[in-house]
Amino acid sequence: MPATPRSTKSPPKKPGSQTALRHLNQQRIIECLLNGPSTQAELARQTGLSTATVSNIVKIMQDVGLVSTEPTTSSGRRALNVRLNGNGVVAVGIDFGRRHLRVVLASLSYHIIAEDFVQLPLGHHAEDGIAAAVELLDKLMAESGVDRDSVVGAGAGIPGPIDHRTGTVAQGAILPEWVGIHILDRLEEALQFPVFVDNDANLGALAEVTWGPHSGVSNLMFLKIGSGIGAGLILNGAPYYGNVGITGEIGHATIHEHGMICRCGNRGCLETIASTTVMIELLSRGSKEKFEPDRIVRDALARDSATLRVIDDAGLAVGRALGNVANLISPEVIVVGGPLAGLGDLLLDPIRRGLVRHAVPIVGETTHLAMSSLGARAEALGAAALVFQHAGIARS
């Protein structure tokens, strides 16, 4: 399939708009077809849509290769049978991390067909990360029997801001070696699929309202705590990108005006207090052992006093930053993800205390705080959902 230039940004859909309604109706038809081929009349009965609406949507889906049709007879009358093409329709989700790469293959039923991850060296360049993604994707497709014609596109997330005006990785990325690279062009050239790119925290938010338990939430914030700290926003049912595509940089909110210098050049940013990098520095002083985020989780669950104190301090700082955000947008749910998700309430409790302390009382009381149930795969799942969103078949 030849690569086609695509925007990194999906135009927001207004709730109740004709476009949003068509996407919803299209998803209902797809869910029926996941059980097997059906005639247009049967689809109309199963979905409650008019035959004219079903016919129009099927035509659109056929034009983009999602379904195929063939003449048949039903109750002695001529009819048109509709079936999903190939293996259903498959989306690729790729999550580039500072030290890892994860790839998933997902079906329209939001089922994971295959997934795997590999470690990447710290400070790797874009060419190395992309080459590893191609190799891992080829391996997964061969092992799962997915052919290229079934893939409608690939979504990819990186831990850093993307300037949607230029499609380039902007200053401030956790992967400084990737800054200035036109990531969309590089990936489309390497993968030979249509590619859609976004910040990893934005994809985490998208995953929570598609794959996760928050599909009915219209206003959600996904907070990723890792080597950096970033947030993705779903506002009024759609991802929020702001003016140039760079939003959710909560890691650079000032917590201590005279604090440590941050990589962004400012002082006392949240990342200088609550990132896993800082936690590791504090907990590994004087030790020659290799220290990773999973060690933080393990030691905390074992009730190590120093680890619990570091987590408590970090959680309170995160809660303070979230209180300011909650006062501004009043989200229904804030979901915390990243490599520390296994801490559960050990991290959520101090975050909650900080949030309640610094938010307007009614906002703090009505904002639900939860740990992500998607674990390390959240960003890759969000990347797959991004493909379906651009294809006009995202879940509502």
C-alpha positions as a printed Julia matrix, in Angstrom:
396×3 Matrix{Float64}:
   0.0     0.0    0.0
   1.63    3.31  -0.98
   2.25    5.8    1.76
  -0.09    8.76   1.72
   0.77   12.03   3.44
  -1.49   12.51   6.44
  -1.95   15.19   9.03
  -0.73   14.47  12.53
  -3.91   15.98  13.86
  -7.53   14.87  13.55
 -10.03   17.73  13.27
 -12.11   17.82  16.44
 -15.67   16.58  16.1
 -18.4    18.55  17.81
 -20.67   16.37  19.94
 -23.94   15.88  18.08
 -22.52   16.99  14.74
 -23.37   15.15  11.52
 -19.8    13.86  11.31
 -19.89   12.51  14.88
 -23.28   10.91  14.22
 -22.03    9.24  11.05
 -19.0     7.87  12.9
 -21.27    6.48  15.6
 -23.59    4.84  13.06
 -20.6     3.44  11.15
 -19.26    1.85  14.33
 -22.67    0.23  14.96
 -22.59   -1.28  11.49
 -19.04   -2.56  11.97
 -19.97   -4.18  15.28
 -22.75   -6.07  13.5
 -20.39   -7.16  10.72
 -17.89   -8.51  13.24
 -20.36  -11.38  13.72
 -20.25  -12.16   9.99
 -21.57  -10.83   6.65
 -25.05   -9.31   6.55
 -27.32   -7.81   3.95
 -27.98   -4.1    4.1
 -31.57   -4.83   5.12
 -30.36   -7.01   8.0
 -27.96   -4.28   9.08
 -30.81   -1.79   9.11
 -32.89   -4.09  11.32
 -29.98   -4.81  13.7
 -28.91   -1.19  14.1
 -32.3     0.5   13.89
 -30.99    2.76  11.13
 -32.9     3.48   7.94
 -31.98    1.46   4.85
 -30.93    4.7    3.12
 -28.53    5.57   5.97
 -27.06    2.06   5.95
 -26.63    2.2    2.18
 -24.82    5.55   2.33
 -22.47    4.44   5.12
 -21.7     1.12   3.42
 -20.81    3.04   0.23
 -18.37    5.24   2.19
 -16.82    2.19   3.86
 -16.5     0.43   0.53
 -14.75    3.43  -1.02
 -12.01    3.31   1.65
 -11.67   -0.47   1.46
 -13.18   -1.37   4.82
 -15.93   -3.59   3.39
 -16.78   -5.41   0.21
 -20.24   -6.09  -1.2
 -21.74   -8.74  -3.43
 -25.23   -9.36  -4.86
 -27.32  -12.01  -3.1
 -30.97  -12.91  -2.52
 -32.93  -12.57   0.69
 -36.51  -13.8    1.03
 -36.59  -14.2   -2.74
 -35.54  -10.61  -3.37
 -32.3    -9.19  -4.65
 -30.08   -7.82  -1.89
 -26.54   -6.65  -1.26
 -24.39   -8.67   1.11
 -21.77   -6.75   3.11
 -18.63   -8.18   4.71
 -15.55   -6.78   6.44
 -12.46   -7.09   4.28
  -9.48   -9.36   4.94
  -8.8   -10.11   8.58
 -11.36   -7.55   9.64
  -9.3    -4.4    9.45
  -6.08   -4.11  11.41
  -4.39   -1.1   12.96
  -0.77   -0.94  14.08
   0.06    0.85  17.33
   3.67    1.85  18.05
   4.96    3.33  21.29
   8.46    4.79  21.2
   9.86    5.28  24.69
  13.09    6.6   26.04
  14.32    3.05  26.56
  11.67    0.84  24.99
   9.61    0.12  21.89
   6.19   -1.56  21.95
   4.15   -2.62  18.91
   0.58   -3.93  18.88
  -1.71   -5.19  16.12
  -5.37   -4.51  16.88
  -8.65   -5.41  15.23
 -11.77   -3.3   14.81
 -13.36   -5.19  17.69
 -10.6    -3.71  19.87
  -8.97   -7.08  20.27
  -5.19   -7.37  20.47
  -4.07   -9.69  17.69
  -0.38   -9.57  18.59
   2.01   -7.46  20.64
   5.61   -7.38  21.76
   8.21   -4.97  23.09
  11.98   -4.62  23.03
  14.45   -2.54  24.99
  16.16    0.37  23.23
  19.48    1.91  24.28
  19.32    5.19  26.18
  19.98    8.05  23.78
  19.04    6.1   20.66
  18.51    8.05  17.45
  15.3     8.12  15.42
  16.77    5.94  12.66
  17.55    3.21  15.19
  14.14    3.37  16.83
  12.3     3.31  13.5
  14.41    0.4   12.2
  13.59   -1.54  15.37
   9.88   -0.79  14.87
   9.95   -2.09  11.29
  11.71   -5.26  12.4
   9.33   -5.91  15.29
   6.25   -5.16  13.16
   7.38   -7.56  10.41
   7.91  -10.25  13.05
   4.44   -9.78  14.58
   2.69   -9.77  11.19
   4.45  -12.97  10.14
   3.69  -14.73  13.43
   0.01  -13.69  13.47
  -0.65  -14.23   9.75
  -1.76  -10.62   9.16
  -1.16   -9.48   5.58
  -0.32   -5.9    4.65
  -3.58   -5.39   2.74
  -5.48   -5.73   6.03
  -3.6    -2.87   7.69
  -5.37    0.49   7.38
  -2.56    2.44   9.0
  -0.09    2.79  11.83
  -0.29    5.09  14.81
   2.85    6.1   16.66
   3.51    7.92  19.91
   6.68    9.56  21.18
   7.46   11.0   24.62
   7.59   14.61  23.6
   5.66   17.48  22.0
   4.92   17.48  18.28
   4.44   20.76  16.45
   1.39   20.11  14.28
   2.26   23.06  12.03
   5.4    21.32  10.8
   4.98   17.69  11.91
   8.35   17.85  13.68
   9.37   16.78  17.17
   9.59   19.97  19.23
  12.1    21.02  21.87
  11.36   19.43  25.24
  11.11   15.81  24.15
  12.49   13.12  26.47
  14.25   11.92  23.3
  16.42   14.98  22.5
  18.05   13.04  19.64
  14.66   13.14  17.85
  14.1    16.92  18.11
  13.59   18.57  14.72
  12.89   15.31  12.91
   9.8    15.15  10.67
   8.67   11.94  12.3
   5.6    11.43  10.09
   7.6    11.37   6.85
  10.29    9.12   8.33
   7.76    6.57   9.55
   5.67    6.51   6.36
   8.79    5.98   4.29
   9.92    3.1    6.53
   6.56    1.39   7.17
   4.87    1.99   3.81
   1.53    2.55   5.56
  -0.46    5.71   6.23
   0.92    6.94   9.55
  -0.59    9.12  12.3
   1.64   10.52  15.02
   0.91   11.99  18.44
   2.41   12.62  21.84
   2.38    9.53  24.07
   0.28   11.15  26.81
  -2.36   12.17  24.27
  -2.48    8.56  23.11
  -2.79    7.39  26.71
  -5.88    9.58  27.08
  -7.33    8.24  23.82
  -6.71    4.67  25.0
  -8.59    5.28  28.24
 -11.77    6.35  26.42
 -11.57    3.59  23.81
  -9.84    0.53  25.29
 -10.23    1.41  28.96
 -13.2     1.59  31.35
 -13.87    5.29  30.72
 -15.61    5.17  27.34
 -18.53    7.24  28.61
 -16.34   10.05  29.95
 -16.36   13.31  27.99
 -13.74   15.17  30.03
 -10.71   13.12  31.01
  -7.06   13.79  31.77
  -4.39   11.11  31.39
  -1.27   11.82  33.42
   1.85    9.86  32.53
   4.56    9.81  35.17
   7.84    8.47  33.79
  11.22    9.91  32.84
   9.15   12.98  32.02
   5.66   13.97  33.12
   3.02   14.78  30.54
  -0.74   14.9   30.23
  -3.25   14.12  27.51
  -6.68   15.74  27.48
 -10.09   14.63  26.26
 -12.39   17.65  26.41
 -16.04   17.54  25.37
 -15.48   14.05  23.96
 -12.53   14.88  21.69
  -8.74   15.05  22.07
  -7.62   18.59  22.8
  -4.57   19.89  20.91
  -4.6    23.62  21.53
  -3.1    26.07  19.06
  -0.07   24.24  17.64
  -0.58   20.73  19.03
   1.5    21.16  22.18
  -0.66   20.79  25.29
  -0.54   18.96  28.6
   3.06   19.93  29.47
   2.23   19.72  33.17
   5.72   18.4   33.9
   6.95   21.95  33.42
   4.54   23.55  35.86
   6.56   25.43  38.48
   6.28   23.85  41.94
   9.29   25.43  43.69
  10.35   28.79  42.27
  13.93   28.4   43.52
  14.17   24.68  42.89
  16.45   22.64  40.64
  17.11   23.64  37.04
  14.88   21.64  34.68
  15.88   20.39  31.23
  13.46   23.0   29.82
  15.62   25.79  31.34
  13.23   26.82  34.11
  13.54   26.14  37.82
  11.52   23.93  40.12
   9.38   22.2   37.48
   7.27   19.22  38.51
   9.64   16.93  36.6
  12.52   17.97  38.89
  10.53   16.63  41.85
   8.3    13.78  40.73
   9.7    12.09  37.61
  11.0     8.53  37.85
  14.43    9.9   36.9
  14.52   12.05  40.03
  13.12    9.26  42.2
  15.85    6.93  40.97
  18.53    9.54  41.66
  17.29    9.97  45.23
  16.96    6.27  45.97
  20.15    5.04  44.3
  22.6     7.44  45.96
  25.62    5.49  47.18
  24.44    2.3   45.45
  26.17    0.67  42.5
  23.14   -1.44  41.63
  21.19   -0.76  38.44
  17.99    1.01  39.43
  14.87    0.92  37.22
  11.28    2.11  37.8
  10.11   -1.43  38.53
  12.53   -1.41  41.49
  10.64    1.59  42.9
   7.38   -0.35  42.65
   8.88   -3.48  44.17
  10.51   -1.68  47.11
   7.41    0.38  47.82
   5.18   -2.69  47.91
   7.72   -4.2   50.33
   7.16   -1.1   52.53
  10.69    0.27  52.24
  10.54    3.49  54.27
  12.82    5.6   52.02
  10.92    4.59  48.89
   7.57    5.35  50.5
   8.79    8.81  51.52
  10.02    9.61  48.0
   6.7     8.46  46.55
   4.72   10.48  49.08
   6.68   13.67  48.32
   6.33   13.13  44.58
   2.61   12.37  44.87
   1.91   15.55  46.84
   3.74   17.62  44.22
   1.8    15.95  41.41
  -1.46   16.56  43.28
  -0.61   20.24  43.65
  -0.09   20.58  39.89
  -3.28   18.63  39.2
  -5.22   20.9   41.53
  -4.4    23.87  39.32
  -5.41   21.96  36.2
  -8.63   20.7   37.8
  -9.56   24.25  38.79
  -9.17   25.27  35.15
 -10.95   22.47  33.27
 -12.76   20.42  35.98
 -12.26   16.96  34.45
 -14.57   14.11  35.4
 -11.66   11.68  35.68
  -7.89   11.93  36.02
  -6.15    8.68  35.12
  -2.56    8.12  36.21
  -0.38    5.9   34.02
   3.25    5.12  33.32
   5.75    2.67  34.81
   4.63    3.37  38.39
   1.02    2.27  37.8
   1.67   -0.86  39.85
   1.91    1.28  42.99
  -1.86    1.72  43.06
  -3.04    3.61  46.14
   0.51    4.07  47.42
   0.86    6.74  44.72
  -2.8     7.74  44.32
  -3.29    8.59  48.0
  -0.67   11.38  48.18
  -1.76   12.64  44.74
  -5.32   12.79  46.03
  -4.25   14.7   49.15
  -2.39   17.23  47.02
  -5.3    17.57  44.61
  -7.88   18.15  47.33
  -5.59   20.62  49.12
  -4.99   22.8   46.07
  -8.27   22.53  44.16
 -11.48   24.42  44.84
 -13.35   22.15  47.29
 -16.21   21.2   44.98
 -13.77   20.5   42.12
 -11.48   18.4   44.3
 -14.41   16.43  45.69
 -15.98   15.69  42.29
 -12.8    14.82  40.34
 -12.35   11.05  40.27
  -8.75    9.88  40.46
  -7.87    6.42  39.11
  -4.85    4.36  38.15
  -4.72    3.19  34.54
  -5.81   -0.41  34.04
  -3.98   -0.6   30.7
  -0.48   -0.73  32.16
   2.54   -0.34  29.9
   0.49   -0.91  26.75
  -1.74    2.18  27.11
   0.17    4.39  24.66
   0.45    1.67  21.98
  -3.27    0.91  22.29
  -4.01    4.61  21.96
  -1.87    4.69  18.82
  -3.99    1.9   17.31
  -7.16    3.75  18.28
  -5.77    6.86  16.56
  -5.7     4.93  13.28
  -9.35    3.94  13.63
 -10.21    7.54  14.54
  -8.61    8.86  11.33
 -10.35    6.13   9.34
 -13.64    7.42  10.74
 -14.34    4.25  12.71
 -13.29    5.2   16.21
 -15.38    4.12  19.15
 -17.59    6.77  20.64
